[in-house]
Amino acid sequence: MSKQNETNYQSTERDTVPSRRKFLGAAGATTAAALGGCLGSTLGSGGVDTVTFGTLPIATVVPVLIAQEEGYFEDRNIEVERERINGVPLATPELSSGDIDVAAGSFGASIANSIAQDVPIRIAADMAQHYPNVPGAARVWAREDIYTEDATFPEIADAVDGPLSVAHNAEGGSLDYILGRVLAANDMSWSDVEVSEIQFSNMVSAMMSGDTDVCIVPDPLGLALANNANAGHVLYGSAVAPRMQIAAYFFGGPFIEQRTDVAVRWLEGYLKGVRKYYEMGSYPNDEVATIINDAFDINKQAIKSSVPAIPNKNGRVNQDDVMRQQEYHACRGYIDETVDRSTLFDTSLLSDALDSVGRVSEAEATPSPDQVQQWGENAPQQYTPIGEISQLPDFPSDTSCQ
């Protein structure tokens, strides 16, 4: 089984990004020192706790970036040191050793296998979810030669000789799960498709060469398929997985057990970043796009046109869906031993953080379809309509596991 691998980035460069407030404070301290200290120090006397945050260069983590920019971590005596990783599965040794405290990414089979082998990592907070009747950032795209507007997935499959060639980034990963649901929703089996693993950075060339008929890619990477390969949008992942837990924040055992107070304060800052993200208007907002561009050098126009991440304002993870994902990966043979909820999740830290920053109602915790539609109206390219939603209450079925 290949490990879940979300991009081809290999750098482990660490990058500590100061907030605007901290930058001005440091500048003031420098000026005070230059004047012989007569103004006194602007820095607090207490120690600062460093939290190492591992992430891919993805827009989805923008609430963390906003929390840095707005000084929400600084207010809690935390400095976030960002480290570029190559997905949570490859970062599990650093999480378990304490070299990385928090990692952002999707749940997959290799993570479940690591936890089953007593690797001390837990899902601590939500990062992005799908919601009914709301577009999702993970999309299915078809190459230009076989795409026709409004074509269904089976109709696109009928347009090729032999099995449909479908690519995703990793066997046993979150997009593999979406593919399983796409097939189930269209009464298709694995014999109807030929699945390959391709790094996101190579998807465009694979589509242009005709080696791949269909691929599953998240925005803004997916928009490159439309812009550079003339690929067509077939459907959103949220149309077949309307309550999917797309990604989460994983905490390492040492961070949970040995630095509990710091972990709670980090979550407080993160939650305030999530709520500020909604106030700002998500990806179409120029300031949000600028923050992402400054952090990861992603084209601002692509960010603004992308279907945005949708985090829960209370940080709540959809545990039921993660358990369904685990069941799917187990039935596909990717997981050796399933683990129970208490082993997968830590909810106590988030509960303590919510005690501090306050809870919002369940209705307020998630955006309405109308709110997301408004974001789309402010985007350079309006979001494609979501279309019919496929409810799959019995997923995974026996045919999904073959």
C-alpha positions, 0 to 999 in steps of 0.5 A: 500500500502506498502512503497518502501523499498530498503534494510533491513538496519536499522542503522542511524549511521552518518559517516563523511569521510575525503578526503585524502587531508583533512586527510593530512592537519589535520595531518599537523595541528597537527604537527604544533601544536606540534611544538608550532605553529611556522609553523602556521595553515594549516586550513582555517579561514572560516567556513565549511558547513556540508551537511548531505547525506542519502544513502543506502550502495550501490555502485551507490553513488560512484561519491559522495564518489569519490568527497569526496576522491578527495577533490571536496567538501572540495574545496567548503568548504563543509564537507559531513556527511554520514547517513545510511537510509532505502530508500528515502521514509522513509527519507522524514521526515528528508529531509523535516525538514532539518535533512538530506539535500540530499538523494539518491534513486529511485523514487516510488509511496510513494515519489509522494504521499508525494510530493502531500501532500506538503512534501517539497522534490524535485528531484535535480540531476541524480544518475543512468539511463538506456541507449539503448543497454547498460546493466543495473544493475537491472536484472531479475533472474530465479531459477536454476530448471527452468532456461535454457540458452537463455530462454525467460521470457514466456518460463520460465513462462511455466516451472512452474505449475500455475502462475510464482512466481515473487519477487521484493523489494517493491510494487510501487517501481522502480523494480515494474515498471520494472516488469510491463514493462517485462509483457507488453513486453512479452504480459503477464498479471498480472494473469500470475504471482504471485507477492511478496515483499521480502527484497533483503537480503532474495532473495537468500534463497527464490530462493534456497527454491523454494518459488520464481521462478523469482526475480528482483534485482540490482547488486551487490546483484543480483550476490549473486543469481548466486553465492549462488543459481545458479540462471540464468540471464534472462534479464536486466531491460534496455532491457525493460526500455531502458531510465529509470531513475533508481535513483536520488538525492533528496533535502529537502526543507530547503536545497533548500530554506535556504541553496541554495548556499551550495546546488549549491556547493554540486552539483558542487562537485558531478558533478566533482565526476561523471566525475572523475568516468568515467575517472577512468573506473567505477566499474572494476577499483581497486581504484573505487572498493576500495573506495566503499569497504571502505565506505560500506564493499561490496566485491571488487570482487563483485563490479568489476563484477557488471554492473556499475551505469551510471550517466549523466555527466551533472547531467540531470534527464530523467524527461519524464521517471519519469513522465511515472513511476508516470503514471504507479504507478497511473494506478496501484492504488499506487498513490492517486494524481499525481503531475506536473513536477514543483513540482517533480523537481528542475532544477535551482540548477543544472543549477547554478552548471553547470554554474560553472563547465561547461557543456559537450555535450549531446553526451559526457554526456552519455557513449557509448555502446562501452565504457560500453563494454570496462568496461565489458572486464576489469571486472572479469566477462564480462557482459552478452549481452543485447539482444533484446531491447523492445520499449514500446511507449504506456506504460502503457496500460490498460492491464498494469494497471489491 
